[in-house]
Structures are given as C-alpha cells and as structure tokens.
Amino acid sequence: MVVVGCATTSTTTDESLSSKYQKICLDSSGKGRIEFLVNKYPFTYESQINLKKNTFDLAFDFPIVGERQMSISLNPKEAAKLLNHSSVVRMLESSIEDRADRENIINAVHEFYVLTSEFVSLKSKNQFSNVYSIEDKNQHFVISRNHGGFVYEIDAYSPNEKFYERVVMKISDPKYRQNGPILSLFLVPEACEK
C-alpha cells in the first residue's frame, strides 16, 4: 500500500495517485539517455532495485564508450559517499573542467544522486513522503521536491496498462531555470520486472 500524503495540484483521488505511483517502473530494461548541460549520452540499460545489497543498480551501454555500471545506495547518506567511485559521475564531471560554475554543477550532480537514492528507497518500500509534491495533468505524473537550492523532479508519462513508458529524473537550479535542467536521466523501459 502506498501512503500518499502530500500536497497535490490535481483533483484525482489518493487511490488513483497510488496506482500511478505504482506504475513507475525502476526494475526495467530499455533505452535512454543522460542529458548533462548541453551534452547528450544515449544508452541501452538494465536496472534493478537490489534489496539484498540495498542498492539501485544500473548498467548503461553507451555507444563507443561501452558499458558503465553504477550502484546507488538506497541510503541517501551513503549515496553521496559512493559517487566518487562512479565512472558515470567521473565522465560527467570531466566534461565541465573549465566552467566558472563548476562547483554548483558538481553540487547539482551529487544532489541528483542523493535525491534519486531517497526516491528509489521510498519506492522500493511502496512508501511516499510528504516532502514531495505531485502534479497530475496532461498524461504527466510529476513528483517534485525542492532541496539544497535545487528542484528535483520525476516526470512519468505515456502509461500503458502496466507501467509508464517514459520516466525522466532531473535536477534544476531555479536561478538558471531558463537554461533547463542541469542533469536529466531519461529511461524508456521496454520491459518492466515488477
């Protein structure tokens, strides 16, 4: 049972919100891309929530670059510590070495993974926290949270009978909103292993 206790901007019932929340599939495989500032990194992927290791495991297969694996701890405090060992994070950070706003961007990347850890941890337990708000309109089910000066969003859309066929996790800095998200992870599940 999902506990949905949050401010919403929709007129749907809690049961309907719970059903939509359940359709966000994180144990999946398919295609996707990471958008980081102006760079785009397409990939195929497999992901799963590993409750034995308490991680959200992702295997990305990037063209030319090859496979990169990432495990995000389901403990947000641990997630921040493990980022320095991630080849995906190092790949992103290496693309911004000369930027004046590099420190803010690195903070956004770290905040993205910590908030993803928090969200996936709650989702793995079928729980929902009231620190998130929900917007449900135009076939988009958007869960968002303000934290550390950033806005974190999960935008799930294009539902089929079992799961959303598009899930976007992104982080933005409201001061630079016109530039779009700093980091977005697009997942297009072709198979869902719920």
Rosetta constraint file for C-alpha pairs under 8 A:
AtomPair CA 1 CA 18 HARMONIC 7.92 0.50
AtomPair CA 1 CA 126 HARMONIC 6.30 0.50
AtomPair CA 1 CA 127 HARMONIC 7.57 0.50
AtomPair CA 2 CA 18 HARMONIC 5.77 0.50
AtomPair CA 2 CA 21 HARMONIC 7.94 0.50
AtomPair CA 2 CA 22 HARMONIC 7.96 0.50
AtomPair CA 2 CA 126 HARMONIC 5.01 0.50
AtomPair CA 2 CA 127 HARMONIC 5.03 0.50
AtomPair CA 2 CA 128 HARMONIC 6.45 0.50
AtomPair CA 3 CA 18 HARMONIC 7.57 0.50
AtomPair CA 3 CA 126 HARMONIC 7.57 0.50
AtomPair CA 3 CA 127 HARMONIC 5.45 0.50
AtomPair CA 3 CA 128 HARMONIC 5.44 0.50
AtomPair CA 3 CA 129 HARMONIC 7.76 0.50
AtomPair CA 4 CA 14 HARMONIC 6.43 0.50
AtomPair CA 4 CA 17 HARMONIC 7.41 0.50
AtomPair CA 4 CA 18 HARMONIC 6.68 0.50
AtomPair CA 4 CA 127 HARMONIC 7.61 0.50
AtomPair CA 4 CA 128 HARMONIC 5.56 0.50
AtomPair CA 4 CA 129 HARMONIC 7.23 0.50
AtomPair CA 4 CA 130 HARMONIC 7.50 0.50
AtomPair CA 5 CA 128 HARMONIC 7.17 0.50
AtomPair CA 5 CA 129 HARMONIC 6.79 0.50
AtomPair CA 5 CA 130 HARMONIC 5.34 0.50
AtomPair CA 6 CA 129 HARMONIC 7.17 0.50
AtomPair CA 6 CA 130 HARMONIC 4.43 0.50
AtomPair CA 6 CA 131 HARMONIC 7.18 0.50
AtomPair CA 6 CA 132 HARMONIC 6.47 0.50
AtomPair CA 6 CA 133 HARMONIC 5.77 0.50
AtomPair CA 6 CA 134 HARMONIC 7.25 0.50
AtomPair CA 7 CA 130 HARMONIC 7.37 0.50
AtomPair CA 7 CA 132 HARMONIC 7.73 0.50
AtomPair CA 7 CA 133 HARMONIC 5.30 0.50
AtomPair CA 7 CA 134 HARMONIC 6.67 0.50
AtomPair CA 8 CA 133 HARMONIC 5.79 0.50
AtomPair CA 8 CA 134 HARMONIC 4.79 0.50
AtomPair CA 8 CA 135 HARMONIC 5.87 0.50
AtomPair CA 9 CA 134 HARMONIC 6.47 0.50
AtomPair CA 9 CA 135 HARMONIC 5.10 0.50
AtomPair CA 9 CA 136 HARMONIC 7.00 0.50
AtomPair CA 10 CA 134 HARMONIC 7.69 0.50
AtomPair CA 10 CA 135 HARMONIC 5.92 0.50
AtomPair CA 10 CA 136 HARMONIC 5.49 0.50
AtomPair CA 10 CA 137 HARMONIC 7.13 0.50
AtomPair CA 12 CA 16 HARMONIC 6.14 0.50
AtomPair CA 12 CA 17 HARMONIC 6.79 0.50
AtomPair CA 12 CA 136 HARMONIC 7.88 0.50
AtomPair CA 13 CA 17 HARMONIC 6.32 0.50
AtomPair CA 14 CA 18 HARMONIC 6.01 0.50
AtomPair CA 15 CA 19 HARMONIC 6.21 0.50
AtomPair CA 16 CA 20 HARMONIC 6.29 0.50
AtomPair CA 17 CA 21 HARMONIC 6.04 0.50
AtomPair CA 18 CA 22 HARMONIC 6.22 0.50
AtomPair CA 19 CA 23 HARMONIC 6.56 0.50
AtomPair CA 20 CA 24 HARMONIC 7.15 0.50
AtomPair CA 20 CA 141 HARMONIC 7.26 0.50
AtomPair CA 22 CA 126 HARMONIC 7.70 0.50
AtomPair CA 22 CA 163 HARMONIC 7.92 0.50
AtomPair CA 23 CA 159 HARMONIC 7.74 0.50
AtomPair CA 23 CA 162 HARMONIC 6.26 0.50
AtomPair CA 23 CA 163 HARMONIC 4.28 0.50
AtomPair CA 23 CA 164 HARMONIC 5.79 0.50
AtomPair CA 24 CA 156 HARMONIC 6.82 0.50
AtomPair CA 24 CA 163 HARMONIC 6.02 0.50
AtomPair CA 24 CA 164 HARMONIC 5.83 0.50
AtomPair CA 24 CA 167 HARMONIC 7.34 0.50
AtomPair CA 25 CA 163 HARMONIC 6.07 0.50
AtomPair CA 25 CA 164 HARMONIC 6.95 0.50
AtomPair CA 25 CA 189 HARMONIC 7.82 0.50
AtomPair CA 25 CA 192 HARMONIC 6.17 0.50
AtomPair CA 25 CA 193 HARMONIC 7.80 0.50
AtomPair CA 25 CA 194 HARMONIC 7.02 0.50
AtomPair CA 26 CA 47 HARMONIC 6.54 0.50
AtomPair CA 26 CA 48 HARMONIC 6.27 0.50
AtomPair CA 26 CA 49 HARMONIC 7.04 0.50
AtomPair CA 26 CA 120 HARMONIC 7.93 0.50
AtomPair CA 26 CA 192 HARMONIC 7.63 0.50
AtomPair CA 27 CA 46 HARMONIC 7.77 0.50
AtomPair CA 27 CA 47 HARMONIC 5.30 0.50
AtomPair CA 27 CA 48 HARMONIC 4.12 0.50
AtomPair CA 27 CA 49 HARMONIC 6.12 0.50
AtomPair CA 27 CA 192 HARMONIC 5.93 0.50
AtomPair CA 27 CA 193 HARMONIC 5.24 0.50
AtomPair CA 27 CA 194 HARMONIC 6.27 0.50
AtomPair CA 28 CA 46 HARMONIC 5.87 0.50
AtomPair CA 28 CA 47 HARMONIC 5.32 0.50
AtomPair CA 28 CA 48 HARMONIC 6.50 0.50
AtomPair CA 28 CA 189 HARMONIC 5.79 0.50
AtomPair CA 28 CA 190 HARMONIC 7.38 0.50
AtomPair CA 28 CA 191 HARMONIC 5.52 0.50
AtomPair CA 28 CA 192 HARMONIC 4.39 0.50
AtomPair CA 28 CA 193 HARMONIC 5.70 0.50
AtomPair CA 29 CA 44 HARMONIC 7.62 0.50
AtomPair CA 29 CA 45 HARMONIC 5.45 0.50
AtomPair CA 29 CA 46 HARMONIC 4.19 0.50
AtomPair CA 29 CA 47 HARMONIC 6.16 0.50
AtomPair CA 29 CA 189 HARMONIC 5.37 0.50
AtomPair CA 29 CA 190 HARMONIC 5.95 0.50
AtomPair CA 29 CA 191 HARMONIC 5.46 0.50
AtomPair CA 29 CA 192 HARMONIC 6.78 0.50
AtomPair CA 30 CA 44 HARMONIC 5.67 0.50
AtomPair CA 30 CA 45 HARMONIC 5.52 0.50
AtomPair CA 30 CA 46 HARMONIC 6.69 0.50
AtomPair CA 30 CA 187 HARMONIC 7.23 0.50
AtomPair CA 30 CA 188 HARMONIC 5.67 0.50
AtomPair CA 30 CA 189 HARMONIC 4.48 0.50
AtomPair CA 30 CA 190 HARMONIC 4.71 0.50
AtomPair CA 30 CA 191 HARMONIC 6.66 0.50
AtomPair CA 31 CA 42 HARMONIC 7.70 0.50
AtomPair CA 31 CA 43 HARMONIC 5.85 0.50
AtomPair CA 31 CA 44 HARMONIC 4.21 0.50
AtomPair CA 31 CA 45 HARMONIC 5.89 0.50
AtomPair CA 31 CA 187 HARMONIC 6.25 0.50
AtomPair CA 31 CA 188 HARMONIC 5.23 0.50
AtomPair CA 31 CA 189 HARMONIC 6.58 0.50
AtomPair CA 31 CA 190 HARMONIC 7.51 0.50
AtomPair CA 32 CA 42 HARMONIC 5.83 0.50
AtomPair CA 32 CA 43 HARMONIC 5.43 0.50
AtomPair CA 32 CA 44 HARMONIC 6.07 0.50
AtomPair CA 32 CA 45 HARMONIC 7.20 0.50
AtomPair CA 32 CA 185 HARMONIC 7.45 0.50
AtomPair CA 32 CA 186 HARMONIC 5.08 0.50
AtomPair CA 32 CA 187 HARMONIC 4.56 0.50
AtomPair CA 32 CA 188 HARMONIC 5.52 0.50
AtomPair CA 33 CA 40 HARMONIC 6.67 0.50
AtomPair CA 33 CA 41 HARMONIC 5.25 0.50
AtomPair CA 33 CA 42 HARMONIC 4.02 0.50
AtomPair CA 33 CA 43 HARMONIC 5.60 0.50
AtomPair CA 33 CA 185 HARMONIC 6.11 0.50
AtomPair CA 33 CA 186 HARMONIC 5.23 0.50
AtomPair CA 33 CA 187 HARMONIC 6.97 0.50
AtomPair CA 34 CA 40 HARMONIC 5.79 0.50
AtomPair CA 34 CA 41 HARMONIC 5.06 0.50
AtomPair CA 34 CA 42 HARMONIC 6.44 0.50
AtomPair CA 34 CA 183 HARMONIC 7.22 0.50
AtomPair CA 34 CA 184 HARMONIC 5.65 0.50
AtomPair CA 34 CA 185 HARMONIC 4.70 0.50
AtomPair CA 34 CA 186 HARMONIC 6.25 0.50
AtomPair CA 35 CA 39 HARMONIC 5.75 0.50
AtomPair CA 35 CA 40 HARMONIC 4.57 0.50
AtomPair CA 35 CA 41 HARMONIC 6.40 0.50
AtomPair CA 35 CA 182 HARMONIC 7.85 0.50
AtomPair CA 35 CA 183 HARMONIC 5.66 0.50
AtomPair CA 35 CA 184 HARMONIC 5.04 0.50
AtomPair CA 35 CA 185 HARMONIC 6.58 0.50
AtomPair CA 35 CA 186 HARMONIC 8.00 0.50
AtomPair CA 36 CA 40 HARMONIC 6.40 0.50
AtomPair CA 36 CA 92 HARMONIC 7.18 0.50
AtomPair CA 36 CA 182 HARMONIC 5.81 0.50
AtomPair CA 36 CA 183 HARMONIC 4.59 0.50
AtomPair CA 36 CA 184 HARMONIC 6.54 0.50
AtomPair CA 37 CA 181 HARMONIC 7.24 0.50
AtomPair CA 37 CA 182 HARMONIC 5.17 0.50
AtomPair CA 37 CA 183 HARMONIC 6.47 0.50
AtomPair CA 41 CA 62 HARMONIC 7.11 0.50
AtomPair CA 42 CA 62 HARMONIC 6.27 0.50
AtomPair CA 42 CA 63 HARMONIC 7.38 0.50
AtomPair CA 43 CA 60 HARMONIC 5.96 0.50
AtomPair CA 43 CA 61 HARMONIC 5.22 0.50
AtomPair CA 43 CA 62 HARMONIC 4.55 0.50
AtomPair CA 43 CA 63 HARMONIC 6.73 0.50
AtomPair CA 44 CA 60 HARMONIC 5.87 0.50
AtomPair CA 44 CA 61 HARMONIC 5.23 0.50
AtomPair CA 44 CA 62 HARMONIC 6.89 0.50
AtomPair CA 45 CA 58 HARMONIC 6.91 0.50
AtomPair CA 45 CA 59 HARMONIC 5.44 0.50
AtomPair CA 45 CA 60 HARMONIC 4.56 0.50
AtomPair CA 45 CA 61 HARMONIC 6.12 0.50
AtomPair CA 46 CA 58 HARMONIC 5.82 0.50
AtomPair CA 46 CA 59 HARMONIC 5.31 0.50
AtomPair CA 46 CA 60 HARMONIC 6.89 0.50
AtomPair CA 47 CA 56 HARMONIC 7.18 0.50
AtomPair CA 47 CA 57 HARMONIC 5.50 0.50
AtomPair CA 47 CA 58 HARMONIC 4.39 0.50
AtomPair CA 47 CA 59 HARMONIC 6.38 0.50
AtomPair CA 48 CA 56 HARMONIC 5.84 0.50
AtomPair CA 48 CA 57 HARMONIC 5.38 0.50
AtomPair CA 48 CA 58 HARMONIC 6.74 0.50
AtomPair CA 49 CA 54 HARMONIC 7.61 0.50
AtomPair CA 49 CA 55 HARMONIC 6.02 0.50
AtomPair CA 49 CA 56 HARMONIC 4.47 0.50
AtomPair CA 49 CA 57 HARMONIC 6.24 0.50
AtomPair CA 49 CA 120 HARMONIC 7.96 0.50
AtomPair CA 49 CA 124 HARMONIC 7.14 0.50
AtomPair CA 50 CA 54 HARMONIC 5.65 0.50
AtomPair CA 50 CA 55 HARMONIC 5.20 0.50
AtomPair CA 50 CA 56 HARMONIC 5.98 0.50
AtomPair CA 50 CA 57 HARMONIC 6.86 0.50
AtomPair CA 51 CA 55 HARMONIC 6.49 0.50
AtomPair CA 54 CA 73 HARMONIC 6.08 0.50
AtomPair CA 54 CA 74 HARMONIC 5.44 0.50
AtomPair CA 54 CA 75 HARMONIC 7.59 0.50
AtomPair CA 55 CA 71 HARMONIC 5.89 0.50
AtomPair CA 55 CA 72 HARMONIC 5.34 0.50
AtomPair CA 55 CA 73 HARMONIC 4.35 0.50
AtomPair CA 55 CA 74 HARMONIC 5.10 0.50
AtomPair CA 56 CA 71 HARMONIC 5.56 0.50
AtomPair CA 56 CA 72 HARMONIC 5.02 0.50
AtomPair CA 56 CA 73 HARMONIC 6.34 0.50
AtomPair CA 56 CA 74 HARMONIC 6.64 0.50
AtomPair CA 56 CA 117 HARMONIC 7.64 0.50
AtomPair CA 56 CA 120 HARMONIC 7.25 0.50
AtomPair CA 57 CA 69 HARMONIC 7.49 0.50
AtomPair CA 57 CA 70 HARMONIC 5.87 0.50
AtomPair CA 57 CA 71 HARMONIC 4.38 0.50
AtomPair CA 57 CA 72 HARMONIC 6.36 0.50
AtomPair CA 58 CA 69 HARMONIC 5.74 0.50
AtomPair CA 58 CA 70 HARMONIC 5.18 0.50
AtomPair CA 58 CA 71 HARMONIC 6.22 0.50
AtomPair CA 59 CA 67 HARMONIC 6.82 0.50
AtomPair CA 59 CA 68 HARMONIC 5.93 0.50
AtomPair CA 59 CA 69 HARMONIC 4.40 0.50
AtomPair CA 59 CA 70 HARMONIC 6.38 0.50
AtomPair CA 60 CA 67 HARMONIC 5.47 0.50
AtomPair CA 60 CA 68 HARMONIC 5.21 0.50
AtomPair CA 60 CA 69 HARMONIC 6.08 0.50
AtomPair CA 61 CA 65 HARMONIC 7.79 0.50
AtomPair CA 61 CA 66 HARMONIC 5.31 0.50
AtomPair CA 61 CA 67 HARMONIC 4.16 0.50
AtomPair CA 61 CA 68 HARMONIC 6.35 0.50
AtomPair CA 62 CA 66 HARMONIC 4.97 0.50
AtomPair CA 62 CA 67 HARMONIC 6.04 0.50
AtomPair CA 62 CA 68 HARMONIC 7.61 0.50
AtomPair CA 68 CA 87 HARMONIC 6.70 0.50
AtomPair CA 68 CA 88 HARMONIC 6.65 0.50
AtomPair CA 69 CA 86 HARMONIC 7.83 0.50
AtomPair CA 69 CA 87 HARMONIC 7.56 0.50
AtomPair CA 69 CA 88 HARMONIC 7.63 0.50
AtomPair CA 70 CA 86 HARMONIC 6.16 0.50
AtomPair CA 70 CA 87 HARMONIC 7.61 0.50
AtomPair CA 70 CA 88 HARMONIC 7.12 0.50
AtomPair CA 72 CA 79 HARMONIC 5.73 0.50
AtomPair CA 72 CA 82 HARMONIC 7.60 0.50
AtomPair CA 72 CA 113 HARMONIC 7.25 0.50
AtomPair CA 72 CA 117 HARMONIC 6.19 0.50
AtomPair CA 73 CA 78 HARMONIC 6.02 0.50
AtomPair CA 73 CA 79 HARMONIC 4.83 0.50
AtomPair CA 73 CA 82 HARMONIC 7.76 0.50
AtomPair CA 73 CA 117 HARMONIC 6.16 0.50
AtomPair CA 74 CA 78 HARMONIC 7.79 0.50
AtomPair CA 74 CA 79 HARMONIC 7.09 0.50
AtomPair CA 74 CA 117 HARMONIC 4.98 0.50
AtomPair CA 74 CA 118 HARMONIC 6.53 0.50
AtomPair CA 74 CA 120 HARMONIC 6.72 0.50
AtomPair CA 74 CA 121 HARMONIC 4.93 0.50
AtomPair CA 75 CA 79 HARMONIC 6.19 0.50
AtomPair CA 75 CA 117 HARMONIC 6.46 0.50
AtomPair CA 75 CA 118 HARMONIC 6.91 0.50
AtomPair CA 75 CA 121 HARMONIC 7.18 0.50
AtomPair CA 76 CA 80 HARMONIC 6.73 0.50
AtomPair CA 76 CA 114 HARMONIC 5.04 0.50
AtomPair CA 76 CA 115 HARMONIC 7.06 0.50
AtomPair CA 76 CA 117 HARMONIC 5.29 0.50
AtomPair CA 76 CA 118 HARMONIC 5.50 0.50
AtomPair CA 77 CA 81 HARMONIC 7.21 0.50
AtomPair CA 77 CA 114 HARMONIC 7.39 0.50
AtomPair CA 78 CA 82 HARMONIC 6.46 0.50
AtomPair CA 79 CA 83 HARMONIC 6.51 0.50
AtomPair CA 79 CA 113 HARMONIC 6.81 0.50
AtomPair CA 79 CA 114 HARMONIC 5.64 0.50
AtomPair CA 79 CA 117 HARMONIC 6.55 0.50
AtomPair CA 80 CA 110 HARMONIC 6.41 0.50
AtomPair CA 80 CA 111 HARMONIC 8.00 0.50
AtomPair CA 80 CA 113 HARMONIC 7.23 0.50
AtomPair CA 80 CA 114 HARMONIC 5.94 0.50
AtomPair CA 82 CA 86 HARMONIC 7.10 0.50
AtomPair CA 83 CA 89 HARMONIC 6.69 0.50
AtomPair CA 83 CA 110 HARMONIC 7.27 0.50
AtomPair CA 83 CA 113 HARMONIC 7.93 0.50
AtomPair CA 84 CA 89 HARMONIC 7.31 0.50
AtomPair CA 84 CA 90 HARMONIC 7.42 0.50
AtomPair CA 86 CA 90 HARMONIC 6.32 0.50
AtomPair CA 87 CA 91 HARMONIC 6.04 0.50
AtomPair CA 88 CA 92 HARMONIC 6.37 0.50
AtomPair CA 89 CA 93 HARMONIC 6.09 0.50
AtomPair CA 89 CA 109 HARMONIC 7.81 0.50
AtomPair CA 90 CA 94 HARMONIC 5.99 0.50
AtomPair CA 91 CA 95 HARMONIC 6.84 0.50
AtomPair CA 92 CA 96 HARMONIC 7.40 0.50
AtomPair CA 93 CA 97 HARMONIC 6.94 0.50
AtomPair CA 93 CA 106 HARMONIC 6.94 0.50
AtomPair CA 96 CA 102 HARMONIC 6.33 0.50
AtomPair CA 97 CA 102 HARMONIC 6.95 0.50
AtomPair CA 98 CA 102 HARMONIC 7.45 0.50
AtomPair CA 101 CA 105 HARMONIC 6.40 0.50
AtomPair CA 102 CA 106 HARMONIC 6.12 0.50
AtomPair CA 103 CA 107 HARMONIC 6.16 0.50
AtomPair CA 104 CA 108 HARMONIC 6.24 0.50
AtomPair CA 105 CA 109 HARMONIC 6.30 0.50
AtomPair CA 105 CA 182 HARMONIC 7.10 0.50
AtomPair CA 106 CA 110 HARMONIC 6.25 0.50
AtomPair CA 107 CA 111 HARMONIC 6.00 0.50
AtomPair CA 108 CA 112 HARMONIC 5.97 0.50
AtomPair CA 108 CA 150 HARMONIC 7.13 0.50
AtomPair CA 108 CA 171 HARMONIC 6.91 0.50
AtomPair CA 108 CA 172 HARMONIC 7.63 0.50
AtomPair CA 108 CA 173 HARMONIC 7.81 0.50
AtomPair CA 108 CA 182 HARMONIC 7.19 0.50
AtomPair CA 108 CA 183 HARMONIC 7.79 0.50
AtomPair CA 109 CA 113 HARMONIC 6.55 0.50
AtomPair CA 109 CA 171 HARMONIC 8.00 0.50
AtomPair CA 109 CA 182 HARMONIC 7.95 0.50
AtomPair CA 109 CA 183 HARMONIC 6.87 0.50
AtomPair CA 110 CA 114 HARMONIC 6.28 0.50
AtomPair CA 111 CA 115 HARMONIC 6.00 0.50
AtomPair CA 111 CA 148 HARMONIC 7.62 0.50
AtomPair CA 111 CA 150 HARMONIC 7.98 0.50
AtomPair CA 112 CA 116 HARMONIC 5.99 0.50
AtomPair CA 112 CA 152 HARMONIC 7.04 0.50
AtomPair CA 112 CA 170 HARMONIC 7.25 0.50
AtomPair CA 112 CA 171 HARMONIC 5.99 0.50
AtomPair CA 112 CA 183 HARMONIC 7.71 0.50
AtomPair CA 113 CA 117 HARMONIC 6.01 0.50
AtomPair CA 114 CA 118 HARMONIC 6.32 0.50
AtomPair CA 115 CA 119 HARMONIC 6.11 0.50
AtomPair CA 115 CA 152 HARMONIC 7.31 0.50
AtomPair CA 116 CA 120 HARMONIC 5.97 0.50
AtomPair CA 116 CA 169 HARMONIC 7.87 0.50
AtomPair CA 117 CA 121 HARMONIC 5.96 0.50
AtomPair CA 118 CA 122 HARMONIC 6.32 0.50
AtomPair CA 119 CA 123 HARMONIC 6.07 0.50
AtomPair CA 120 CA 124 HARMONIC 5.91 0.50
AtomPair CA 121 CA 125 HARMONIC 6.65 0.50
AtomPair CA 122 CA 126 HARMONIC 6.21 0.50
AtomPair CA 122 CA 127 HARMONIC 4.98 0.50
AtomPair CA 122 CA 128 HARMONIC 6.05 0.50
AtomPair CA 122 CA 129 HARMONIC 7.62 0.50
AtomPair CA 123 CA 127 HARMONIC 5.77 0.50
AtomPair CA 123 CA 128 HARMONIC 7.07 0.50
AtomPair CA 128 CA 132 HARMONIC 7.93 0.50
AtomPair CA 131 CA 145 HARMONIC 6.46 0.50
AtomPair CA 132 CA 143 HARMONIC 6.27 0.50
AtomPair CA 132 CA 144 HARMONIC 5.36 0.50
AtomPair CA 132 CA 145 HARMONIC 4.88 0.50
AtomPair CA 133 CA 143 HARMONIC 5.69 0.50
AtomPair CA 133 CA 144 HARMONIC 5.37 0.50
AtomPair CA 133 CA 145 HARMONIC 6.48 0.50
AtomPair CA 134 CA 141 HARMONIC 7.23 0.50
AtomPair CA 134 CA 142 HARMONIC 5.63 0.50
AtomPair CA 134 CA 143 HARMONIC 4.68 0.50
AtomPair CA 134 CA 144 HARMONIC 6.54 0.50
AtomPair CA 135 CA 140 HARMONIC 7.78 0.50
AtomPair CA 135 CA 141 HARMONIC 6.05 0.50
AtomPair CA 135 CA 142 HARMONIC 5.09 0.50
AtomPair CA 135 CA 143 HARMONIC 6.59 0.50
AtomPair CA 136 CA 140 HARMONIC 5.78 0.50
AtomPair CA 136 CA 141 HARMONIC 4.64 0.50
AtomPair CA 136 CA 142 HARMONIC 6.25 0.50
AtomPair CA 137 CA 141 HARMONIC 6.77 0.50
AtomPair CA 139 CA 157 HARMONIC 5.85 0.50
AtomPair CA 139 CA 158 HARMONIC 6.72 0.50
AtomPair CA 139 CA 159 HARMONIC 7.83 0.50
AtomPair CA 140 CA 155 HARMONIC 6.43 0.50
AtomPair CA 140 CA 156 HARMONIC 5.78 0.50
AtomPair CA 140 CA 157 HARMONIC 4.69 0.50
AtomPair CA 140 CA 158 HARMONIC 7.59 0.50
AtomPair CA 141 CA 155 HARMONIC 5.84 0.50
AtomPair CA 141 CA 156 HARMONIC 5.15 0.50
AtomPair CA 141 CA 157 HARMONIC 6.25 0.50
AtomPair CA 142 CA 153 HARMONIC 6.72 0.50
AtomPair CA 142 CA 154 HARMONIC 5.61 0.50
AtomPair CA 142 CA 155 HARMONIC 4.43 0.50
AtomPair CA 142 CA 156 HARMONIC 6.27 0.50
AtomPair CA 143 CA 153 HARMONIC 5.62 0.50
AtomPair CA 143 CA 154 HARMONIC 5.15 0.50
AtomPair CA 143 CA 155 HARMONIC 6.54 0.50
AtomPair CA 144 CA 151 HARMONIC 7.01 0.50
AtomPair CA 144 CA 152 HARMONIC 5.53 0.50
AtomPair CA 144 CA 153 HARMONIC 4.26 0.50
AtomPair CA 144 CA 154 HARMONIC 6.35 0.50
AtomPair CA 145 CA 151 HARMONIC 5.82 0.50
AtomPair CA 145 CA 152 HARMONIC 5.26 0.50
AtomPair CA 145 CA 153 HARMONIC 6.52 0.50
AtomPair CA 146 CA 150 HARMONIC 5.73 0.50
AtomPair CA 146 CA 151 HARMONIC 4.55 0.50
AtomPair CA 146 CA 152 HARMONIC 6.29 0.50
AtomPair CA 147 CA 151 HARMONIC 6.41 0.50
AtomPair CA 147 CA 152 HARMONIC 7.53 0.50
AtomPair CA 149 CA 173 HARMONIC 6.78 0.50
AtomPair CA 149 CA 174 HARMONIC 7.60 0.50
AtomPair CA 150 CA 171 HARMONIC 6.59 0.50
AtomPair CA 150 CA 172 HARMONIC 5.64 0.50
AtomPair CA 150 CA 173 HARMONIC 4.81 0.50
AtomPair CA 150 CA 174 HARMONIC 6.54 0.50
AtomPair CA 151 CA 171 HARMONIC 5.54 0.50
AtomPair CA 151 CA 172 HARMONIC 5.18 0.50
AtomPair CA 151 CA 173 HARMONIC 6.31 0.50
AtomPair CA 151 CA 174 HARMONIC 6.92 0.50
AtomPair CA 152 CA 169 HARMONIC 7.40 0.50
AtomPair CA 152 CA 170 HARMONIC 5.75 0.50
AtomPair CA 152 CA 171 HARMONIC 4.47 0.50
AtomPair CA 152 CA 172 HARMONIC 6.62 0.50
AtomPair CA 153 CA 168 HARMONIC 7.78 0.50
AtomPair CA 153 CA 169 HARMONIC 5.67 0.50
AtomPair CA 153 CA 170 HARMONIC 5.35 0.50
AtomPair CA 153 CA 171 HARMONIC 6.43 0.50
AtomPair CA 154 CA 167 HARMONIC 6.86 0.50
AtomPair CA 154 CA 168 HARMONIC 5.55 0.50
AtomPair CA 154 CA 169 HARMONIC 4.47 0.50
AtomPair CA 154 CA 170 HARMONIC 6.58 0.50
AtomPair CA 155 CA 167 HARMONIC 5.71 0.50
AtomPair CA 155 CA 168 HARMONIC 5.08 0.50
AtomPair CA 155 CA 169 HARMONIC 6.50 0.50
AtomPair CA 156 CA 164 HARMONIC 6.02 0.50
AtomPair CA 156 CA 165 HARMONIC 7.79 0.50
AtomPair CA 156 CA 166 HARMONIC 5.73 0.50
AtomPair CA 156 CA 167 HARMONIC 4.44 0.50
AtomPair CA 156 CA 168 HARMONIC 6.42 0.50
AtomPair CA 157 CA 164 HARMONIC 5.64 0.50
AtomPair CA 157 CA 165 HARMONIC 6.60 0.50
AtomPair CA 157 CA 166 HARMONIC 5.37 0.50
AtomPair CA 157 CA 167 HARMONIC 6.58 0.50
AtomPair CA 158 CA 164 HARMONIC 5.60 0.50
AtomPair CA 158 CA 165 HARMONIC 5.33 0.50
AtomPair CA 158 CA 166 HARMONIC 6.07 0.50
AtomPair CA 159 CA 163 HARMONIC 5.74 0.50
AtomPair CA 159 CA 164 HARMONIC 4.07 0.50
AtomPair CA 159 CA 165 HARMONIC 5.75 0.50
AtomPair CA 159 CA 166 HARMONIC 7.82 0.50
AtomPair CA 160 CA 164 HARMONIC 6.14 0.50
AtomPair CA 160 CA 165 HARMONIC 6.91 0.50
AtomPair CA 163 CA 192 HARMONIC 7.31 0.50
AtomPair CA 164 CA 189 HARMONIC 7.89 0.50
AtomPair CA 165 CA 188 HARMONIC 5.60 0.50
AtomPair CA 165 CA 189 HARMONIC 5.67 0.50
AtomPair CA 165 CA 190 HARMONIC 7.34 0.50
AtomPair CA 166 CA 186 HARMONIC 7.26 0.50
AtomPair CA 166 CA 187 HARMONIC 5.93 0.50
AtomPair CA 166 CA 188 HARMONIC 4.80 0.50
AtomPair CA 166 CA 189 HARMONIC 6.84 0.50
AtomPair CA 167 CA 186 HARMONIC 5.96 0.50
AtomPair CA 167 CA 187 HARMONIC 5.20 0.50
AtomPair CA 167 CA 188 HARMONIC 6.54 0.50
AtomPair CA 168 CA 184 HARMONIC 6.62 0.50
AtomPair CA 168 CA 185 HARMONIC 5.59 0.50
AtomPair CA 168 CA 186 HARMONIC 4.49 0.50
AtomPair CA 168 CA 187 HARMONIC 6.23 0.50
AtomPair CA 169 CA 184 HARMONIC 5.63 0.50
AtomPair CA 169 CA 185 HARMONIC 5.17 0.50
AtomPair CA 169 CA 186 HARMONIC 6.62 0.50
AtomPair CA 170 CA 181 HARMONIC 6.28 0.50
AtomPair CA 170 CA 182 HARMONIC 7.56 0.50
AtomPair CA 170 CA 183 HARMONIC 5.58 0.50
AtomPair CA 170 CA 184 HARMONIC 4.15 0.50
AtomPair CA 170 CA 185 HARMONIC 6.25 0.50
AtomPair CA 171 CA 181 HARMONIC 5.51 0.50
AtomPair CA 171 CA 182 HARMONIC 5.95 0.50
AtomPair CA 171 CA 183 HARMONIC 5.59 0.50
AtomPair CA 171 CA 184 HARMONIC 6.62 0.50
AtomPair CA 172 CA 176 HARMONIC 7.61 0.50
AtomPair CA 172 CA 177 HARMONIC 6.65 0.50
AtomPair CA 172 CA 180 HARMONIC 6.72 0.50
AtomPair CA 172 CA 181 HARMONIC 4.30 0.50
AtomPair CA 172 CA 182 HARMONIC 5.35 0.50
AtomPair CA 172 CA 183 HARMONIC 7.25 0.50
AtomPair CA 173 CA 177 HARMONIC 6.09 0.50
AtomPair CA 173 CA 181 HARMONIC 7.20 0.50
AtomPair CA 173 CA 182 HARMONIC 7.24 0.50
AtomPair CA 176 CA 180 HARMONIC 7.31 0.50
AtomPair CA 177 CA 181 HARMONIC 7.14 0.50
